[in-house]
Amino acid sequence: MAKEYGEVELFGLRGSPYAGRVQIALELKGVKYRYVEEDLRNKSDLLLKYNPIHKKVPVLVHNGKPLAESLVILEYIDEIWQNHPILPQHPYDRSLARFWSRFIDDKCLPAISKAAFTANQEEREKGTEESLHALQFLEDELKHKFFGGESIGLVDIAAGFIAFWLPAIQEAVGLKLLSSKNFPKLSKWSEEYTNHPVVKENLPQRERVVGFFKARYASIIAQN
């Protein structure tokens, strides 16, 4: 069990891949924390106080001091609780892990969203092409069981969206991006990651996630 370092609170939302990142990191390190479920349609005063700029989850509050943005929080957690490191020890490898984590958020996720949740067919096709291109970079980068080697690291946690949420999106909207034929290494990695005991315990129910994305897609189609 990780050494205690005071009071820890996590403001999150069930089903949020970004809040899920922080939960998985805390659980991997055995950090005791208080979880606060937020309703983003009726945000709590504390959430607005702790994250007045973005007004969204996740927010980690450590000894009364708040931090927002999941990748920032993950690095902070790794510096405070040093058991089960999620960033590499060598500076160059740490920089690469930061690069690929940002790549996932800046390139992969927007492309997937465009491919899945755009009514315009031309834009959907463009998003699909961008998604496949981005996923190929990750396929080529994956050289071990996990991006972090033999244990889960920063890039694996950041890429959790691809491992769990992307297959749910594909089922919900009839999209075909991640497959064992096109991306054999990523597909095997996604199974390893989602079946890891700590990760599996902290994932939302797949049926609910698929249902959420089906409703979102139907709403977009109905408006066009």
N, C-alpha and C positions, 0 to 999 in steps of 0.2 A: 504494500500500500504506500502511496506517495506521502511524503512528509507534509504536514499541515503548514499552511502559510496564511492563516487568517480566514476570514469569511469570504465565500465565493458565491455569487449569484449569476444565473444565466437567464436572460429574458429571451424567449424563443417562441417558436410556433411549430406545432406538430405538422410534419409534412414539408417544412422548409428545408431545402438542401443546404442552405447557408447556416442556419442554426444547427442542423444536423452535423455539420463539420465540427463545430465547437463541442457538441456533446460527445462525439466519438473521441476527440482528442482528450477531453477530460476523463472519459471512461478508460481509455487506454492507459492513462497515467495514474488511475486510481484516485483522482481528486474528488473529495467530498464537496458537493455544491448544492445550492437550493435552486430548483428550476421554477421559473415563473412563466406560465403560458399567457401569451398576449392574444388579444382579439384586435386584428389590424383595422377592423371597421369601427372599433371603439377603443382607441389606444389609451393605455393607462397614463396617468400623470407622471408616473415614475419613468416610463419609457420616453416620454417627451422631454423629461428633465435630463435623462442620461444620454439621449441621442437627439438633440434638438435640430441638428443639421439634416440628417436623413430620415429621422422619425420611423425607423424600421428595425427589425431584428436581424441578426443577433446583437445583443449587448451583454458583455461580460462586466460584472461589477466585482472588483477585488478590493476588499477593505474600504469600501465606499467610493472607490475610484473607477469610473466607467471607461470601457473601451468599445468602440464600434468597428464594423467591417471584419468579416470572418477571417480573412488571411492575416490581417494585423493581429487579431486575437490569437490565432494559432501560433504565431511566432512568439507572442508574449507568454503563452502557456508553456511553450517549450523552453523559454529562458528561465521561468520561475520554477517549474517542476521538471527536473532534469533527468528523471528516470524515463525509460522508454523514449529516447530522443526521436523526434519526428523530422528534424532537419539534420543533414549530414554534418560531420564535424569539420571537414576540410572547407576552407572559405570558398574555393572554386565550386565545389559540389553544392554548397549552400546557395551560392548565387544561381546556379543552374536550376535548383529546386524552386527558387523564387521566380525565375523566368518562366518555367513551365506552368507553375500555378497561375501566374498572371495570364499566360497564353490561354489557359482553359477559360478563365473568366472573360478575357477581352476578345477572344477569337471564336472559341468553340461554342460557348453558350449562346451568344447573340446569333450565330449562324444557325444553330439548331432551332432557336425560337423563330427565326425568319422562315425556316423550312416547314415548321409545324403549325405555326399560328398566324399565317398570312393568307388572306383570302385570294389575293391576286396570284394567278397561276405562274406568271413570269417571275414574280418575286419568290414564290415557293421554290421554283426550280433553281433560281440563283442561290437561295439559302441552302438547298440540298447540295449543290456543287461546292459551296463554301464549307459546309459541314464535312463532307467527304474529304476535302483537301486538308482540313484541320485535323481530322481523325487520323489521317495517314501520317502526319507528323508525329502524333502520339504513338501510333503503331510502331514506327521506326525507332522511337526513343525508348520503348519498353524492352529492356534487355534481361530482366530478371523476373522472379515471381511477382514482385511488386515494383513500382517505380522506385521505391525506397530500398530496394534490394530484397532481402528475405523477410523483412518486416515492413509493416505499413509506415509510410512517411508522409511528408507534407503534400507531395504531388498526388499520392493515392487519395488522401482525404479531400483534396481540392477536386479531384476527378470523380468523386463519388456520384456526382450528378450523372455522369456518363454511364457508370456501372449500374445504377438503380433507376434513376428518373428517366433517362433516355429510353430504355426498353419499355417503360410504362407509357411514355409519350408515343412511341411507335405503335403500340397496341391501340392506343386511344384514337389516333388520327390516321392510321393506315400508312405510316411512314416507314421506309426501309433505309436505315443508315448503318447501324451497327449489326454486323452478322459475322458468324464464324467463317463464312466464305471470304468475305471482303477483308475482315480484320481478325484473323485467328488469334493473334497474341492479345489484343484488347479484349476479345470475347472471353478468352480463358482467364485473363486478369479480372474481368468483371465478376466472374463466378467465384474466383478465389476471394475477392474483396467482399462481396455481399454475403458470403458464407462464413467469413471470419466471425467468431463468436461475439466479439464486442460490437462489431458493425451490425451484424444481424439483429442483435438485441435492441439496437437503437434506430432501426429503420421503421418508417411508418408502414401501415398495412397496404400492400400493393393494390388491392381492390379499390381502396378509397382513393389512392393516387390516380389510378386509371380513370375512375369515375370523375374525379376533379378535372382532369385534362379533357375528357370527353365533353363535359359541360362547357368548358372554356372554348373548345373548338366549335361546338354547336352555336355558341353565342356569337362567335366571330363570323361564322357563315351566315347566320340569321340577319346580321347587320349589313350584309352586302348583297 
